[in-house]
Amino acid sequence: MSCWVTPTGAQEKDARAAAQAEQVTITGARLPSDEELTKQVATALRSDPYVDDSHLTVSVSNGVVRVEGIVVDHSDLLGALRITGRVSGVNRVIDDIQLHRMGDD
């Protein structure tokens, strides 16, 4: 029968080495800049075949997106806000869209 004895100092060193080997650095995904986010939201709006974004503008400040302009249909208004809110990196959406129905002047 054999027995192995490890001095206390070596045990501590081994435990520290094992803990260091198991350390994992987790980094979050890089958030897009305001400029990148503006382009992503504008592209998402332009790409949707059901939303007329021809009179909408997008601006971003610290991940907060402001969508402003005019739409003529309630579904365009809701769709624009829904699409904007789904873009990754958007913290909040500010609705500054005016609804002008045809014939309403």
N, C-alpha and C positions, 0 to 999 in steps of 0.2 A: 504494500500500500504506500502510495506516495502522497505527499502533502506539499502544496505550494504556499509560501508565505510571501506576501508582498508588503513592503514597508509602507506605513501610513502616508508618507509624502508622495510616494509613487501612486497610491490609490487616488489621492486628490488630483494629481496631474492627469491620470487616466480619465477621471470623471470629467475634468475640464475639457480635455481633448475630445471626449465623446460628445459633450454638450456643444462644443464649437462645431463639430462635424454635423450635428443635427440642426443647427441654426439655419433658418431659411429666411431670406429677405423677400418680402412681398411688397411689390410696388403697384400702386394703382395705375390704371390706364391713364395715359397723358390726355388731359383735357384739351380740346381744341381752343385755339385763340379766338378772340371775338371776330376777327376777320375770316378765319376758317369757318366758324359757326355761321356767319352771315351767308357765306357762299353755299354751305350745306343746306341751310333752310331755304334759300332762294332756289336752289336746284331741286329740292324736294317739292316745293310748291309748283315749280315750272313743269316737273315731270308727271304730276298727277293729271290724268286726262279729264277728271271730273270737276276740277276747280279752276275758275278763271282768275288768274292772279295778275292779269295785265295791268291793273291799276293799284297794285300793292307794292309797298316797299318794306324792307326788313332792315332793322338796325339792332346791334347787340352791344351790351355793356356788361362785362363780368358774368357772362352766361345768361343774362336776362335779355330776352328777345322781345322787341317791340315790332308788331306788325301793324302798319297803318296804310290807309288808302280807302278806296271805295269798291264795293261789290254791289251787284244788282240782284243778287239772289241770296236768300238766307242759308241755303245749303253751301254756297261758296264761302260765306263767313264762317260757318261751323267747320267746314272742311279745312280751311286755311289754318284755323286754330288747332284742330286735331293733328294735322300734318306737322305743324311747327312744334307742338309739344312732344311729338314722337322722335324728333331728331336727337341723337345721342349728344349729350353735353349741354342741352338746354335745361337751365335751372328753373326758369319761370317764363311765362308768356304774358305780355301786356297787350291787350286787345285795344287797338286804336283804329278799328275798321268801322267805316260808316256804311250803312245799308241804304242804298238809293234805288228804290224799285222804279222800273220804267213807268213814266207818267207822273211820278211823285216829284213835283218841283216846288 
